Amino acid sequence: MPRLYIVFDANAYRALSDQDFRALMAAERANGIVAQANYYVVSELTAHLASEEDAGFKRSWSAMRRLATHTSFYDGSQARIRFSGDAEDQLCHVLFDASPADRADQPGEYAELIQAIAQAETFTGLAAQSDFIHGISVNVAQEEVAWVTYVWDNLVIPFAADAKGWSALQDQPLIRRGLAAYLRTPEALRSHARSMVERAATAVGITVDPPARDALVDIAVHAFSIPLRLFLLVLSRIIETGYDLSKRQHMNTLWDLQVAHAISPLGRIAGCPIWLITNDKLILDAVRGTPAALLVRSLNSYTTLVRGDPEALLDEIRQSGDLGWDSML
């Protein structure tokens, strides 16, 4: 009987050895823990499989095989993959109880891709999926560039029009301190939550009047507090330290934000809480010292907990399951 649902991010799957992964899965089964695949994790890993020359090719392929094993189940006739909802789906369902318009058969397409990657023995064995893999790789690269450009144009340039790099605000202490202070306020959370509501309304084709929008912003602040806090932390790091979002290892912060939408203090599956397992320092820093830390665990702490005392694990699951409407503010 399931007690807990989990979502691993890409780095968690990369970090595990096959031996440690098998031992962890055995412990998860013994404790009623069920893994779900996340579309953004699949995309982030698949983006490295378009070419054998990609520096991340081998690790990402191994990670995809672990993901396939971790999240597959047999429905009585065939193997299937369990998926968590993607960010846009989550936003639209929570805020409007609707699905985005013209949504493709994402679960079927991605399940077929995951299984093909897991079963292929050589790169040529991926030929049947090569167009899909290439398309994902191109889309991931384009989305990362668009994300970096958006933050540059809306955070750096308005306050440093002649900026040559991400540390431009370091030379403007008054502006830097003012922005940093603002990002720690409830209004900063609400401002980004407002953009979430507007994005979801556009996706489902709904026009929202101001009174209704304010109520929906309240819901977004509570339901999506983890990605909200992560987004504001990224902005704070840029302002306070010159964090260079254009660096290859930082651009994938976009996918961390998307994956974080799957985890919510209000989220349950058949009454069970949902945890995010990650080695990403920014996500862990975003929730440190808040109740959200019950829902976001480092891979090491999660592994230790699951392979340790079952009663201690159950206590942690119960505590995370008790989180509610006011837990994240």
Backbone hydrogen bonds, N-H to C=O, Kabsch-Sander energy under -0.5 kcal/mol:
donor,donor_aa,acceptor,acceptor_aa,energy
3,R,32,G,-3.6
4,L,32,G,-1.6
5,Y,273,P,-2.3
6,I,34,V,-2.4
7,V,275,W,-2.1
8,F,36,Q,-0.5
9,D,277,I,-2.2
13,Y,9,D,-1.7
14,R,10,A,-2.0
15,A,11,N,-2.1
16,L,12,A,-1.1
21,F,17,S,-2.5
22,R,18,D,-2.3
23,A,19,Q,-2.0
24,L,20,D,-2.4
25,M,21,F,-2.6
26,A,22,R,-1.9
27,A,23,A,-1.8
28,E,24,L,-2.5
29,R,25,M,-2.6
30,A,26,A,-1.9
31,N,27,A,-1.1
31,N,28,E,-0.6
32,G,29,R,-1.1
33,I,28,E,-2.4
34,V,4,L,-2.8
35,A,70,H,-0.5
36,Q,6,I,-2.5
37,A,82,R,-3.6
42,V,38,N,-2.4
43,S,39,Y,-2.6
44,E,40,Y,-2.7
45,L,41,V,-2.2
46,T,42,V,-2.9
47,A,43,S,-2.1
48,H,45,L,-1.5
49,L,46,T,-2.5
50,A,47,A,-0.5
54,D,51,S,-1.3
57,F,54,D,-1.9
60,S,56,G,-2.4
61,W,57,F,-2.3
62,S,58,K,-2.3
63,A,59,R,-2.3
64,M,60,S,-2.3
65,R,61,W,-1.9
66,R,62,S,-1.9
67,L,63,A,-2.6
68,A,64,M,-2.5
69,T,65,R,-2.2
70,H,66,R,-2.8
71,T,67,L,-2.1
72,S,68,A,-1.0
73,F,80,R,-2.3
75,D,73,F,-0.5
75,D,78,Q,-2.3
80,R,73,F,-3.3
82,R,71,T,-2.6
84,S,37,A,-2.9
90,Q,86,D,-2.9
91,L,87,A,-2.6
92,C,88,E,-2.5
93,H,89,D,-2.7
94,V,90,Q,-2.5
95,L,91,L,-2.5
96,F,92,C,-2.3
97,D,93,H,-1.3
98,A,92,C,-1.1
101,A,203,A,-2.3
103,R,100,P,-0.9
106,Q,104,A,-2.7
109,E,105,D,-2.3
110,Y,106,Q,-2.7
111,A,107,P,-2.5
112,E,108,G,-2.0
113,L,109,E,-1.8
114,I,110,Y,-2.8
115,Q,111,A,-2.4
116,A,112,E,-2.1
117,I,113,L,-2.5
118,A,114,I,-2.3
119,Q,115,Q,-1.9
120,A,116,A,-1.7
125,G,122,T,-1.0
126,L,123,F,-1.9
127,A,124,T,-1.7
129,Q,126,L,-1.6
130,S,127,A,-1.5
133,I,129,Q,-2.9
134,H,130,S,-2.7
135,G,131,D,-2.4
136,I,132,F,-2.3
137,S,133,I,-2.5
138,V,134,H,-2.5
139,N,135,G,-2.4
140,V,136,I,-2.9
141,A,137,S,-2.0
142,Q,138,V,-2.4
143,E,139,N,-2.8
144,E,140,V,-2.2
145,V,141,A,-2.0
146,A,142,Q,-2.4
147,W,143,E,-2.3
148,V,144,E,-2.4
149,T,145,V,-2.5
150,Y,146,A,-2.4
151,V,147,W,-2.2
152,W,148,V,-2.4
153,D,149,T,-2.8
154,N,150,Y,-1.8
155,L,151,V,-2.1
156,V,151,V,-0.9
156,V,152,W,-0.6
157,I,152,W,-2.5
159,F,156,V,-1.2
160,A,156,V,-1.6
163,A,160,A,-2.3
168,A,165,G,-1.3
170,Q,167,S,-2.0
171,D,168,A,-1.4
172,Q,169,L,-1.6
176,R,172,Q,-2.8
177,R,173,P,-2.8
178,G,174,L,-2.2
179,L,175,I,-2.7
180,A,176,R,-2.4
181,A,177,R,-2.3
182,Y,178,G,-2.2
183,L,179,L,-2.3
184,R,181,A,-1.1
185,T,182,Y,-2.2
188,A,185,T,-0.7
189,L,185,T,-1.2
190,R,186,P,-2.4
191,S,187,E,-2.5
192,H,188,A,-1.9
193,A,189,L,-2.4
194,R,190,R,-2.4
195,S,191,S,-1.3
196,M,192,H,-1.7
197,V,193,A,-2.2
198,E,194,R,-2.2
199,R,195,S,-2.2
200,A,196,M,-2.5
201,A,197,V,-2.6
202,T,198,E,-2.0
203,A,199,R,-1.9
204,V,200,A,-1.7
205,G,201,A,-0.7
205,G,202,T,-0.6
206,I,201,A,-2.8
208,V,206,I,-0.5
213,R,209,D,-2.6
214,D,210,P,-2.3
215,A,211,P,-1.5
216,L,212,A,-2.1
217,V,213,R,-2.3
218,D,214,D,-1.8
219,I,215,A,-1.6
220,A,216,L,-2.5
221,V,217,V,-2.6
222,H,218,D,-1.5
223,A,219,I,-3.2
224,F,220,A,-2.6
225,S,222,H,-0.8
228,L,224,F,-1.9
229,R,225,S,-2.4
230,L,226,I,-2.3
231,F,227,P,-2.6
232,L,228,L,-2.2
233,L,229,R,-2.0
234,V,230,L,-2.3
235,L,231,F,-2.0
236,S,232,L,-2.3
237,R,233,L,-2.6
238,I,234,V,-1.9
239,I,235,L,-2.3
240,E,236,S,-3.0
241,T,237,R,-2.4
242,G,237,R,-0.6
242,G,238,I,-1.3
243,Y,237,R,-1.5
245,L,243,Y,-1.1
247,K,244,D,-1.4
250,H,247,K,-1.7
251,M,247,K,-2.0
252,N,248,R,-0.7
253,T,250,H,-1.9
254,L,251,M,-1.7
255,W,252,N,-0.8
256,D,252,N,-1.4
257,L,253,T,-2.2
258,Q,254,L,-1.7
259,V,255,W,-2.7
260,A,256,D,-2.1
261,H,257,L,-0.6
261,H,258,Q,-1.1
262,A,259,V,-2.0
263,I,260,A,-1.5
267,G,264,S,-1.2
269,I,272,C,-2.1
272,C,269,I,-2.1
275,W,5,Y,-2.6
276,L,295,L,-3.0
277,I,7,V,-2.9
278,T,276,L,-0.5
278,T,297,R,-2.6
281,K,279,N,-0.5
284,L,280,D,-2.0
285,D,281,K,-2.8
286,A,282,L,-2.3
287,V,283,I,-1.2
288,R,284,L,-1.0
290,T,287,V,-2.2
293,A,287,V,-0.6
293,A,290,T,-1.9
294,L,291,P,-2.2
295,L,292,A,-2.0
296,V,292,A,-1.0
297,R,276,L,-2.8
297,R,295,L,-0.5
299,L,278,T,-0.8
302,Y,298,S,-2.6
303,T,299,L,-2.7
304,T,300,N,-2.4
305,L,301,S,-2.2
306,V,302,Y,-2.8
307,R,303,T,-2.2
308,G,305,L,-0.9
313,L,309,D,-1.9
314,L,310,P,-2.5
315,D,311,E,-2.0
316,E,312,A,-1.8
317,I,313,L,-2.4
318,R,314,L,-2.6
319,Q,315,D,-2.4
320,S,316,E,-2.3
321,G,317,I,-2.1
322,D,318,R,-1.0
322,D,319,Q,-0.7
323,L,320,S,-1.0
327,S,324,G,-1.7
329,L,326,D,-0.7
